[in-house]
Amino acid sequence: MQFWKLHKTPLLLAVTSILFYFSFAYDLVRTDYIKLLGLYTGLFFLFYKLIQITKHDLKLLTWIAFTFRAVFILATPNLSQDFYRFIWDGQMLSLGMNPYLSTPENIMNMGFLTGFPNQKELYDGMGSLSASHYTNYPPLNQILFFWANLFPGRSILSSVIGLRLIIIAADFGTLYFGKKLLEKLKLPTHNIFWYILNPFIIIELTGNLHFEGVMIFFLVWSLYLLYSGKWKLAAVMFACSVSIKLIPLLFLPLFWQWFSKRKVIAREQNDEKSHNQIENNEILKQVQHDEKWIPAFAGMTKLIGFYTIVGVVTALSFLPFYSSEFIDNYSQTVGLWFKNFEFNASLYYVAREVGYMFRGYNEIAIIGKYTAIMVFLFVVGMAFLRKNKSIVQLITAMLFALSFYYFTATTVHPWYVATLLILSVFTKYKFPLVWSFVIILSYLAYLQIGQADKSENLWIIAIEYTIVYGFLIWELFTKKQPLFFKRF
């Protein structure tokens, strides 16, 4: 009774959220866009108030986060069909077959395989687009698909539960290391709940079973280890993140200044005890007096070592799947994201319309090639022209590098924003939080795709990006933090 009196408001907010999540998980049809928008908006409001009221009780917020995820345990994803392919790839591995060497379509043309439960249901569920292409999920992700199928039972739901438990475990790993990193940086520890309790994260990761959450877990773990001075182990965790999703490869150039240009103080020499003893001005002044630049040679040696470990561990993860056809199949599938697929894009759609005006047809192959070059140049610019010596500066550079990639990409699925959201937790920028709310509008484009004309509603896409760009520009001006040309 005493607990209820002390926490009545957050508990009422949590119970209301549970009811909303239950309806979202078990009683929502994707085409019911009014209910979709209503539930999501309600959940986002409740989430905001919950953190606002309860931000000093991290234990209660943690239990609430676990409960919200538990609501989805027995639910079949209703906003994405990707999980069918996840289970399919895992079943291929369980049969001793290399998932990179054949498409589901080819397998079905060969006939049904012995010991492959729910083969037809999985094939029908994933859709023709996924079934006709080789898998693009990296090796460690494939192993997790295999582990998920080990959950007791031979139904699709049993595999879904296996996938969900892995993703939930990763989320709480992110909570653990994210909170520890925030503590080290002297930032508010409740910031991590802008990610962990966000309805977008709960629905897209726990609900729709996207493995960005596992990639993020390894990335945050890597950043925590890097700040703690354990750069070799940080490189291993970074490679694990790459082996879940390739996107962290984009960040590699940004580590240059961390290793070659930053200053070393007690906390960055993994001397946490002495850092905690800095409690008065005299000791602090002494530490500041003792600061020194890392010798260029030593810094570059560590940088090369970091890159080498990332490269070797990533290569070793691919090694069990390697064959003469593997490289062709995998590179062909990854290339499709730049030259064939388009969804929920922003600047690309503008370039596409210009191409229509002058050439009369879709130039996605050409535009995709040039945007890839632009992204590369932007990331290199961030690495060399912006101050990235501290961990916060490094994470901020990651945030803007990835944002630029998504702003120019041909395809931006809703769950991609999860990585931006976790990076923003450690910075002063909140535009990914805004994007995590308005990204629900992209599902209206999904509904359009399901109709006869197969076209997106570009007005809805325009509303989404107008809000995101508007808030980003406002933040850049009010925080007065230019992206480039800051002195080292």
SEDREN-793747 format. One record per residue (C-alpha): residue in one letter; x, y, z. Coordinates in pm, whole numbers, plus 50000, padded with zeros to 5 digits. Example, Ala and Ser with C-alpha at 12.3 -4.5 7.8 and 13.67 -1.06 7.14 Angstrom:
A512304955050780S513674989450714
END
This chain:
M500005000050000Q502875023550085F504515015749750W501265024249569K500985057549749L504555067049664H504335056549299K500665059949214T501075082748911P503885063548734L502105030448802L498875043748649L500855055648346A502545021548323V499275001948347T497695023748078S500755017947859I500494980447912L496904981047787F497995001047482Y500884977347414F498594947147449S496234961647192F499164969846965A500614934646993Y497474913346969D494654934346824L496164956446554V495854951046181R498554969645990T496054985245752D494095001046038Y496175032746020I493915053346249K494335028446531L498045025346452L498625062846480G496325066246782L498015038846985Y501505050346895T500795086846979G499225076747310L502175054447397F504655081847313F502855106847537L502735081847825F506425073547772Y507405110247790K505405116448108L506695084448266I510325094948232Q509545130848328I507905119748654T510035089348742K513525098448614H515045096248963D513795060649023L515845040448774K514955007348939L511235013048885L511845024048525T513844992248466W511034970048591I508524989148379A510764984948072F510914947348133T507134945048180F506404963847858R508594939447665A507014909447836V503644919647689F504934910047342I506294875547431L503514855447261A502764880446983T503474874946615P504934906746456N502224926246275L504184954846116S507014935645950Q507474901845783D511274900945805F511154875946091Y510054848645850R513394851945672F515244852146004I513674818946097W514274805345747D517994813245759G518234797746106Q516554766045981M519024764445692L521894764845939S520244738146152L520224715645844G523934722145788M523254743445479N524944776545402P522174803145396Y524284825645170L524414801344878S520764798144778T517564818444778P514354805744938E512854805944590N515524782044463I515084759544767M511324757544713N511834749344345M513944719644457G511094706844675F510534703345048L513514695645271T513484669445544G513704684145893F512704719045781P509584727245988N507064752345849Q508974755645524K505994766245312E504584789645577L507924807145615Y508334810445238D504834824645193G505234847745493M508494864345388G507074876245056S508394873644702L510984901544737S512864884745020A512374849944877S513954859044543H517174873744689Y520144859944875T520334867645246N522094899845347Y522364893045721P525974890245851P527364858646017L526814865646387N523234874946306Q522854841346130I524124823246438L521534841146652F518814830546404F520024794846455W519964798346835A516424812246825N515214780646654L516584760146944F513814773647168P511584743747257G508894736946999R508684734246620S506174761646551I506824795946403L505744811146735S508374791346927S511074805546698V509574840346736I509864836747115G513504826047074L514274856546859R512454879347102L514314866847409I517654873947238I516594909347149I515234916447498A518494903947652A520434927247420D518264956747523F519074951247888G522754947747800T522464981747634L520784995047949Y523644981748165F526574995047961G524755026447851K524055035648213K527675029048312L528965050648027L526615078948120E527865076748479K531485079048365L530645109148149K528815126148439L525655127648229P522135121248367T521785083348388H518065084748319N518945095147962I519325058447871F515575054047919W514895077447625Y516055046747435I515045017247657L511475029047728N510825044847389P507705029347227F509545030146895I512285007447036I509854984247214I507634980346906E510324978346636L512814956746824T510894935747078G507684936346876N508854934246515L512064915146595H514644936946424F518224929646528E519404965646533G519024961746910V521714934746923M524034955246701I523494985146932F524294964047239F527734954947102L528324990846983V527535006147324W529624979447496S532494988047260L532225025247333Y532195018647709L535324997047680L537025022847460Y536415050247716S537665027047991G540975022847809K540384986847694W540704994347323K541614958947217L538484943647370A536534973747238A537674964546887V536404928846935M532984941347046F532914966046758A533574937246517C530704917846675S528474947846610V529564947846245S528844910746226I525244917646327K524704947246091L527324962345861I526384998345942P529085004146213L531715001645938L530675037245855F532155048946187L535695035246141P537315067045998L536005086946295F538305069046541W541415086046400Q541445115546640W540505094346941F543735074846906S546065101246759K544945135346885R543325132947226K544875139847567V545435113347830I544205119148185A543685095648477R540265082548373E541405075048016Q544385055048140N541985030448298D542885043848642E539305047148761K540215046649128S542485076549109H539915095048899N537275089749167Q539635104849424I539725138449240E537445156649482N539105190249535N540555217649320E544195211649415I544165175549298L542165185148988K544715212048899Q547515186748938V545775162448702Q545235190348450H548925199748481D549905163648416E547855161048095K549975152747794W549495145747426I549645109847311P552805106147099A551795105046732F553545071746672A551905055146974G548485068146876M548785056246516T550035022446634K546935018146849L544705030346566I546185005046325G545854978446595F542194987546648Y541444985646275T543374952946245I541454936246527V538124947946384G539084935146039V540434901546157V537514893646392T534974903746126A536744882645864L536884852846101S533124855446157F532574852545781L535114824345740P532784794845823F530414806445546Y533064813845285S532884797644942S533564807844583E529944819044538F529594836244875I531294869344783D529294873244462N525974865144628Y526554887244931S527934917444745Q525104914644494T522484915544769V524124944244960G524404963844635L520644961844585W520144986244873F522005013144678K520805005944324N517374989444334F515364995144651E513725027744751F511535035345050N510975064745288A513865084445141S514235122245155L517035138944956Y517155109344720Y513525115044620V514395151044532A517305139044318R515045112844160E512515139244055V515285160443903G516425129743712Y512895124243581M512785160243459F516005157943259R516225121143163G512655108743183Y513385077543387N514485066443734E518255070043770I518535051844103A521655032743994I523515064943912I522165084444210G522965055744446K526575055344326Y527065092744375T525365093644715A527715066044833I530655088044731M529075117944907V528635098045228F532255086645215L533515122345169F531245135045447V532525108845694V536145116045602G535405153045651M533955145645993A537075125546078F539615152345980L537855186045998R535915182246321K537165179046678N536535142746784K539015138347070S536585131347356I534125102447365V531145126447348Q532645143747045L533305109846886I529735098046944T528385131246813A530425126346495M528955091346464L525475105846505F525895130846224A527755107045993L524945081646018S522295108745989F523855121145666Y523855085745531Y520155081345609F519275115745474T520825106245137A519915069045133T517455053544888T515895032345163V515225042045526H513185016045709P511725027346045W513965005446258Y517115021746114V516485051946340A517235030646649T520995035546606L520595073246583L518455072746896I521025054247109L523855076946992S521825107947077V521505095947439F525175105247493T524965139147316K523025171647345Y521025164947027K517415152947043F516315152446678P516535113946670L513995113446955V511665134846743W512305111946445S511485081346654F508015096446698V507255108546344I508785077246185I505405060446238L504215080945938S506365058945713Y503995030045785L501315049045595A503635045245297Y503695007845370L499915008445341Q500185026045007I502624999644887G500084972944975Q497564988644738A497274984344365D499405013844252K502395002644464S503395038944520E504275058544834N502375088844951L505105115044910W503085141145101I503325119345412I507055114445358A507415152345317I505645158545650E507935133745827Y511165148945697T510015185045730I509565179146104V512905160846138Y514925186045934G513185215346101F514045202946450L517615194346345I518215229046200W516745244846513E519105224246731L522155232846521F521425270046550T520435270846916K523285248647037K525795267246818Q527805235946749P529075236246387L529755202446233F533095211846076F536075234746105K536505233546482R540095237646592F541835206346715
END
